């Protein structure tokens, strides 16, 4: 009888599997119908940029821009009262924690912070057990971990959407903010030239994914032995060029991006990496090779004098502070998308 009663609320026809909408937001913005979660619905996860179509990614970025405008006007948009975001942090964070926690609160919900010390995960509980239990109590999960396979494993057993807040393999949420920043400052990134200089790490892997999904040309300047993921290089074939000289890679670029030379978990390699990457600093000389209107991005934290000079990161071409703020707006749009039946159009 309970199931029969619940099914009376379902529509007939093509949308029969979705419950009636709870609300529509107004103010002239595209309406997004919020649906009650159904036992029949499989959750959408965001573990990489490939989990959304190019049209869906562009929709999320457009929505991020709208939410940013609303936020700066002081307009309230809280479509998710009582929705709870569970945040699991295996890796420490500043921007990821603040942007997700502030974001879900601004959307009307709340967040729970969990470190390995706060859960049975730190005591060896199987990931699938934690996923089943946690996803029965919260509406959305964000995980920031070392091993990408852990996030994939968790998502496979979760009944709610799972967001990859960063792994050693990739950092898709940061790329949403980076793409939003470029589009805001310079227009569509389709067909543009982007240059990555430095380590072929999780951020470089994410730029390879972005080149496929946003259709831009990517040049990667890395030392021998520090190349990005081979499978992603193959997948981006036709859109990527691997180079050794950062000055050559920067010629005529629309965007220069970099990251620290020693990411979290690789600090013991720092001295060797300082030697290997000494010729890969984004300096004024490098930026002089780009188009005059090119911008510089860095996911932060930055080490001035190592991967980037103070002259560049604090200079007029740098958009790192706008990029950092856009973590908030892009992730709000992503959470809204994953918790909603959001339209996606090119």
SULQUI-V593821 format. One record per residue. N is the residue number from 1. RES is the residue in three letters. PHI is phi in radians with two decimals (none if undefined). PSI is psi in degrees with one decimal (* if undefined). Layout:
n | res | phi | psi
N | RES | PHI | PSI
N | RES | PHI | PSI
This chain:
n | res | phi | psi
1 | UNK | none | -37.0
2 | UNK | -1.10 | -45.9
3 | UNK | -1.11 | -42.6
4 | UNK | -1.09 | -42.1
5 | UNK | -1.10 | -42.5
6 | UNK | -1.13 | -35.5
7 | UNK | -1.26 | -15.9
8 | UNK | -1.14 | -23.0
9 | UNK | -1.44 | -4.8
10 | UNK | -1.48 | 142.3
11 | UNK | -1.33 | 160.3
12 | UNK | -1.68 | 171.3
13 | UNK | 1.46 | -157.0
14 | UNK | -1.04 | -25.9
15 | UNK | -1.78 | 21.8
16 | UNK | -1.12 | -19.1
17 | UNK | -1.51 | -1.6
18 | UNK | -1.94 | 136.8
19 | UNK | -1.21 | 170.8
20 | UNK | -1.14 | 147.0
21 | UNK | -1.16 | 143.3
22 | UNK | -1.42 | -39.7
23 | UNK | -2.84 | 163.1
24 | UNK | -2.22 | 136.8
25 | UNK | -1.54 | 149.9
26 | UNK | -1.88 | -134.6
27 | UNK | 1.07 | 27.7
28 | UNK | 1.34 | 2.9
29 | UNK | -1.58 | 158.5
30 | UNK | -0.98 | 127.3
31 | UNK | -1.22 | 133.2
32 | UNK | -2.11 | 115.1
33 | UNK | -1.43 | 126.3
34 | UNK | -1.64 | 124.9
35 | UNK | -1.93 | 146.1
36 | UNK | -1.15 | 141.4
37 | UNK | -1.25 | 136.0
38 | UNK | -1.96 | 150.0
39 | UNK | -1.11 | -19.6
40 | UNK | -1.54 | -6.5
41 | UNK | -1.71 | 130.8
42 | UNK | -1.51 | 136.6
43 | UNK | -1.25 | 147.1
44 | UNK | -1.52 | 131.0
45 | UNK | -1.87 | 161.9
46 | UNK | -2.28 | 83.7
47 | UNK | -1.76 | -20.9
48 | UNK | -2.68 | 168.5
49 | UNK | -1.10 | -21.9
50 | UNK | -1.32 | -7.4
51 | UNK | -1.36 | -13.6
52 | UNK | -2.06 | 148.9
53 | UNK | -1.27 | 161.8
54 | UNK | -0.95 | -38.7
55 | UNK | -1.14 | -40.1
56 | UNK | -1.18 | -39.3
57 | UNK | -1.08 | -43.3
58 | UNK | -1.18 | -34.3
59 | UNK | -1.08 | -46.8
60 | UNK | -1.03 | -40.9
61 | UNK | -1.21 | -38.4
62 | UNK | -1.09 | -42.3
63 | UNK | -1.13 | -37.6
64 | UNK | -1.03 | -41.0
65 | UNK | -1.11 | -38.9
66 | UNK | -1.17 | -42.7
67 | UNK | -1.15 | -34.8
68 | UNK | -1.13 | -43.7
69 | UNK | -1.09 | -45.5
70 | UNK | -1.01 | -45.5
71 | UNK | -1.06 | -44.2
72 | UNK | -1.24 | -23.1
73 | UNK | -1.46 | -7.0
74 | UNK | 1.35 | 19.5
75 | UNK | -1.46 | 136.1
76 | UNK | -1.46 | 133.1
77 | UNK | -2.44 | 97.8
78 | UNK | -2.26 | 72.2
79 | UNK | -1.40 | -3.0
80 | UNK | -2.17 | 57.4
81 | UNK | -1.10 | 137.6
82 | UNK | 1.24 | 3.5
83 | UNK | -1.34 | 140.1
84 | UNK | -2.12 | 130.1
85 | UNK | -1.76 | 120.7
86 | UNK | -1.58 | 126.9
87 | UNK | -2.04 | 114.5
88 | UNK | -1.82 | 120.5
89 | UNK | -2.05 | 106.6
90 | UNK | -1.53 | -32.3
91 | UNK | -1.84 | 142.1
92 | UNK | -1.15 | 158.5
93 | UNK | -2.79 | 151.8
94 | UNK | -1.95 | -65.1
95 | UNK | -1.16 | -38.7
96 | UNK | -1.14 | -47.1
97 | UNK | -1.14 | -48.8
98 | UNK | -1.11 | -43.3
99 | UNK | -1.18 | -40.4
100 | UNK | -1.25 | -43.3
101 | UNK | -1.18 | -46.0
102 | UNK | -1.12 | -38.0
103 | UNK | -1.09 | -47.7
104 | UNK | -1.21 | -33.3
105 | UNK | -1.14 | -43.4
106 | UNK | -1.13 | -26.7
107 | UNK | -1.47 | 1.8
108 | UNK | 1.79 | -4.5
109 | UNK | -1.78 | -158.3
110 | UNK | -2.53 | 168.7
111 | UNK | -2.29 | 148.4
112 | UNK | -2.09 | 123.5
113 | UNK | -1.60 | 128.8
114 | UNK | -2.29 | 122.5
115 | UNK | -1.81 | 168.0
116 | UNK | -0.97 | -28.4
117 | UNK | -1.26 | -21.6
118 | UNK | -1.61 | -6.9
119 | UNK | -2.31 | 169.9
120 | UNK | -1.28 | -10.3
121 | UNK | -1.02 | -37.1
122 | UNK | -1.25 | -10.9
123 | UNK | -1.94 | 12.4
124 | UNK | 1.67 | 10.9
125 | UNK | -1.11 | 136.6
126 | UNK | -0.98 | 141.3
127 | UNK | -1.02 | -39.9
128 | UNK | -1.14 | -31.4
129 | UNK | -1.21 | -45.0
130 | UNK | -1.09 | -40.2
131 | UNK | -1.07 | -44.9
132 | UNK | -1.10 | -44.2
133 | UNK | -1.23 | -50.2
134 | UNK | -1.12 | -41.2
135 | UNK | -1.26 | -11.9
136 | UNK | -1.46 | -8.0
137 | UNK | -2.06 | -19.6
138 | UNK | -2.14 | 171.9
139 | UNK | -1.81 | -12.4
140 | UNK | -2.83 | 143.6
141 | UNK | -2.23 | 134.1
142 | UNK | -2.04 | 131.4
143 | UNK | -2.17 | 132.1
144 | UNK | -2.09 | 108.3
145 | UNK | -2.37 | 172.9
146 | UNK | -1.42 | -60.2
147 | UNK | -1.52 | 125.8
148 | UNK | -1.10 | -33.4
149 | UNK | -1.09 | -28.2
150 | UNK | -1.14 | -42.2
151 | UNK | -1.17 | -41.6
152 | UNK | -1.09 | -41.9
153 | UNK | -1.12 | -44.9
154 | UNK | -1.04 | -47.3
155 | UNK | -1.08 | -34.6
156 | UNK | -1.10 | -24.6
157 | UNK | -1.94 | 2.5
158 | UNK | -1.54 | 139.2
159 | UNK | -1.65 | 2.2
160 | UNK | -2.22 | 163.1
161 | UNK | -1.05 | 141.4
162 | UNK | -2.06 | 132.9
163 | UNK | -1.97 | 131.9
164 | UNK | -1.42 | 109.2
165 | UNK | -1.47 | -7.9
166 | UNK | 2.63 | 137.6
167 | UNK | -2.38 | 175.9
168 | UNK | -1.14 | -17.8
169 | UNK | -1.53 | -43.0
170 | UNK | -2.75 | 173.6
171 | UNK | -2.56 | 70.0
172 | UNK | -1.14 | -32.5
173 | UNK | -1.12 | -36.8
174 | UNK | -1.11 | -36.8
175 | UNK | -1.21 | -30.6
176 | UNK | -1.04 | -45.4
177 | UNK | -1.14 | -40.5
178 | UNK | -1.12 | -44.7
179 | UNK | -1.16 | -40.1
180 | UNK | -1.04 | -43.0
181 | UNK | -1.11 | -46.9
182 | UNK | -1.09 | -45.5
183 | UNK | -1.09 | -39.6
184 | UNK | -1.10 | -40.2
185 | UNK | -1.51 | -34.4
186 | UNK | -2.32 | 3.8
187 | UNK | 1.55 | -168.7
188 | UNK | -0.96 | 137.1
189 | UNK | -1.57 | -8.3
190 | UNK | -1.01 | 127.5
191 | UNK | 1.42 | -2.4
192 | UNK | -1.41 | 172.4
193 | UNK | -1.95 | 122.0
194 | UNK | -2.01 | 137.8
195 | UNK | -2.10 | 127.3
196 | UNK | -1.83 | 129.2
197 | UNK | -2.18 | 125.5
198 | UNK | 2.24 | -138.5
199 | UNK | -1.37 | 140.5
200 | UNK | -1.44 | 60.8
201 | UNK | -1.68 | -159.7
202 | UNK | -1.08 | -33.2
203 | UNK | -1.22 | -40.8
204 | UNK | -1.10 | -42.7
205 | UNK | -1.01 | -38.7
206 | UNK | -1.21 | -34.9
207 | UNK | -1.17 | -33.5
208 | UNK | -1.09 | -44.3
209 | UNK | -1.09 | -41.4
210 | UNK | -1.14 | -36.1
211 | UNK | -1.04 | -38.1
212 | UNK | -1.23 | -46.7
213 | UNK | -1.39 | -28.8
214 | UNK | -1.90 | -0.5
215 | UNK | 1.07 | 56.3
216 | UNK | -2.16 | 165.8
217 | UNK | -1.57 | 133.6
218 | UNK | -2.10 | 127.4
219 | UNK | -1.90 | 132.4
220 | UNK | -2.08 | 120.1
221 | UNK | -1.91 | 108.5
222 | UNK | -2.40 | 152.0
223 | UNK | -1.22 | 159.2
224 | UNK | -1.04 | 133.5
225 | UNK | 1.66 | -5.6
226 | UNK | -2.12 | 28.6
227 | UNK | -1.22 | 154.9
228 | UNK | -1.28 | -178.4
229 | UNK | -0.97 | 128.9
230 | UNK | -1.13 | -38.1
231 | UNK | -1.15 | -38.1
232 | UNK | -1.22 | -36.5
233 | UNK | -1.04 | -42.1
234 | UNK | -1.19 | -40.1
235 | UNK | -1.14 | -32.4
236 | UNK | -1.59 | 9.3
237 | UNK | -0.91 | 135.3
238 | UNK | 1.67 | -18.7
239 | UNK | -2.04 | -4.3
240 | UNK | -2.28 | 143.9
241 | UNK | -2.25 | 129.0
242 | UNK | -1.70 | 123.5
243 | UNK | -2.24 | 167.1
244 | UNK | -1.95 | -21.7
245 | UNK | -1.77 | 114.0
246 | UNK | -1.13 | -28.6
247 | UNK | -1.19 | -40.0
248 | UNK | -1.17 | -42.1
249 | UNK | -1.13 | -29.3
250 | UNK | -1.47 | -11.9
251 | UNK | -1.06 | 121.8
252 | UNK | 1.21 | 15.6
253 | UNK | -1.30 | 150.4
254 | UNK | -1.63 | -22.0
255 | UNK | -2.60 | 132.7
256 | UNK | -2.02 | 130.8
257 | UNK | -2.33 | 150.8
258 | UNK | -2.68 | 179.2
259 | UNK | -2.64 | 172.5
260 | UNK | -1.05 | 153.5
261 | UNK | -1.37 | -26.4
262 | UNK | -2.12 | 98.2
263 | UNK | -1.29 | 168.4
264 | UNK | -0.98 | 132.2
265 | UNK | 1.67 | -8.0
266 | UNK | -2.15 | 21.0
267 | UNK | -1.11 | -29.1
268 | UNK | -1.18 | -16.0
269 | UNK | -1.64 | 7.2
270 | UNK | -1.01 | -46.8
271 | UNK | -1.12 | -42.1
272 | UNK | -1.14 | -40.2
273 | UNK | -1.17 | -36.3
274 | UNK | -1.03 | -37.6
275 | UNK | -1.25 | -44.8
276 | UNK | -1.20 | -29.5
277 | UNK | -1.81 | 7.6
278 | UNK | -1.02 | -25.5
279 | UNK | -1.67 | 10.8
280 | UNK | -2.05 | 26.8
281 | UNK | -1.35 | 138.2
282 | UNK | -1.42 | 101.2
283 | UNK | -1.94 | 176.8
284 | UNK | -1.06 | -34.2
285 | UNK | -1.10 | -40.4
286 | UNK | -1.15 | -47.6
287 | UNK | -1.13 | -25.6
288 | UNK | -1.19 | -17.7
289 | UNK | -1.42 | -16.4
290 | UNK | -1.44 | 175.8
291 | UNK | -1.11 | 149.7
292 | UNK | -1.00 | -31.0
293 | UNK | -1.63 | 8.9
294 | UNK | -1.10 | 151.8
295 | UNK | -2.05 | 161.8
296 | UNK | -2.02 | 135.1
297 | UNK | -2.25 | 148.7
298 | UNK | -2.63 | 132.0
299 | UNK | -1.26 | -17.0
300 | UNK | 1.21 | 151.8
301 | UNK | -1.26 | 153.1
302 | UNK | -1.91 | 149.0
303 | UNK | -1.96 | 93.3
304 | UNK | -1.04 | 135.8
305 | UNK | 1.60 | -8.2
306 | UNK | -1.92 | -96.6
307 | UNK | -1.24 | -19.1
308 | UNK | -2.58 | 143.8
309 | UNK | -1.40 | 154.4
310 | UNK | -1.06 | -34.1
311 | UNK | -1.05 | -35.9
312 | UNK | -1.43 | -52.1
313 | UNK | -1.17 | -27.0
314 | UNK | -1.78 | 10.5
315 | UNK | -1.65 | -178.2
316 | UNK | -1.22 | -22.8
317 | UNK | -1.47 | -11.5
318 | UNK | -1.34 | 133.0
319 | UNK | -2.15 | 29.6
320 | UNK | -1.20 | -29.6
321 | UNK | -1.35 | -37.5
322 | UNK | -1.14 | -39.8
323 | UNK | -1.05 | -44.2
324 | UNK | -1.11 | -44.0
325 | UNK | -1.09 | -36.0
326 | UNK | -1.18 | -14.8
327 | UNK | -0.98 | -42.4
328 | UNK | -1.06 | -51.7
329 | UNK | -1.26 | -40.1
330 | UNK | -1.13 | -39.4
331 | UNK | -1.30 | -31.3
332 | UNK | -1.08 | -44.2
333 | UNK | -1.12 | -38.5
334 | UNK | -1.14 | -46.5
335 | UNK | -1.10 | -40.7
336 | UNK | -1.05 | -43.2
337 | UNK | -1.08 | -46.6
338 | UNK | -1.23 | -27.6
339 | UNK | -1.62 | 0.9
340 | UNK | -2.23 | 165.9
341 | UNK | -1.64 | 77.6
342 | UNK | -1.52 | 134.9
343 | UNK | -1.20 | 151.7
344 | UNK | -2.31 | 120.9
345 | UNK | -2.39 | 150.0
346 | UNK | -1.18 | *
